[in-house]
Amino acid sequence: MIIEHEGAVPRIHPSAVVSPTAVISGDVRIGPDSQVLHGAVITAEGGSIEIGSSVIVMENAVIRSSAANPVRIGDHCLIGPLSSISGATIGDEVFVATGVRVFNGAQIDRGSEVRINAIVHLRTHLAEGSTVPIGWVAVGDPAQILPAEAHDQIWAIQKDLDFPGYVFGLDRDTPDLMVQLTERYAAALGRHRNDRPIA
């Protein structure tokens, strides 16, 4: 389904193929020979999304931008099933495997591999040719790549990256953080009220 959102209509190259069960919403550009498979959701939430040529977005992947963090995906990338990319920049020839999570402000440089169920955290920079092993976590700039069980070490870096402040503009120590976060986010998502299906 192709959706006009806030006056922006997705621009899909004629040689690209988008499954009828995928959702493409708003200021999205999909380049030549790219493929978007069943159940994928590509939604521009205030910032643009640009997907290069010969990119494969597999089943049930989610790609979303924000006003602060547009999404850029280079050429010849594979975005695996059930993966999630929010507000990140991904260079050419990057492999994002099944179940990977890439967070706002992350940058993954050319030729990198993020393997099954790995995480690239908020504002993290993976240098060219990096590999994040299965289930591991990349955090920081430059990235440190750590096993999931190194939680204390990950948290020591992650805390200063300030997820609630960076993404939602809220202080982590706010007593009613989740109340404010969900109300603010729901109001922003309410912009979809006037979306219009195009195809």
Secondary structure as GFF3:
##gff-version 3
##sequence-region A 1 199
A	DSSP	beta_strand	2	4	.	.	.	ID=ss1
A	DSSP	beta_strand	11	12	.	.	.	ID=ss2
A	DSSP	beta_strand	17	18	.	.	.	ID=ss3
A	DSSP	beta_strand	23	25	.	.	.	ID=ss4
A	DSSP	beta_strand	28	30	.	.	.	ID=ss5
A	DSSP	beta_strand	35	36	.	.	.	ID=ss6
A	DSSP	beta_strand	41	45	.	.	.	ID=ss7
A	DSSP	beta_strand	49	51	.	.	.	ID=ss8
A	DSSP	beta_strand	56	57	.	.	.	ID=ss9
A	DSSP	beta_strand	62	66	.	.	.	ID=ss10
A	DSSP	beta_strand	71	73	.	.	.	ID=ss11
A	DSSP	beta_strand	78	79	.	.	.	ID=ss12
A	DSSP	beta_strand	84	86	.	.	.	ID=ss13
A	DSSP	beta_strand	89	90	.	.	.	ID=ss14
A	DSSP	beta_strand	95	96	.	.	.	ID=ss15
A	DSSP	beta_strand	101	102	.	.	.	ID=ss16
A	DSSP	beta_strand	107	108	.	.	.	ID=ss17
A	DSSP	beta_strand	113	114	.	.	.	ID=ss18
A	DSSP	beta_strand	119	120	.	.	.	ID=ss19
A	DSSP	beta_strand	125	126	.	.	.	ID=ss20
A	DSSP	beta_strand	131	132	.	.	.	ID=ss21
A	DSSP	beta_strand	137	139	.	.	.	ID=ss22
A	DSSP	beta_strand	144	146	.	.	.	ID=ss23
A	DSSP	alpha_helix	151	161	.	.	.	ID=ss24
A	DSSP	alpha_helix	163	168	.	.	.	ID=ss25
A	DSSP	alpha_helix	177	189	.	.	.	ID=ss26
A	DSSP	three_ten_helix	190	194	.	.	.	ID=ss27
A	DSSP	beta_strand	196	197	.	.	.	ID=ss28
###
